[in-house]
Amino acid sequence: MTDFEALKRVVQRANDHWGPVSVLVNNAAAAGFGPIGEQSPKLVRRIYETNVIGPSLLLRKNRRGSS
């Protein structure tokens, strides 16, 4: 979910195989356990990239009229 180039390839493969994506379910997530103050910046960044950036990039790539 954090590699935009890989996400673009997945979208292209899905479009090639099934046609344009009309429904996108963002079902991937990452989480840390314990108090936020005890989580490393690296873990917080990974959680944010997985839960926010990745789905946003997929939605952007799949918006109507995109190529």
Protein Blocks (a to p, Z undefined) as FASTA:
>chain_A
ZZmklmmmmmmmmmmmnopafbdcdfbdcddedjfklpcfklmmmmmmmmmmmmmmmmmm
mpghiZZ
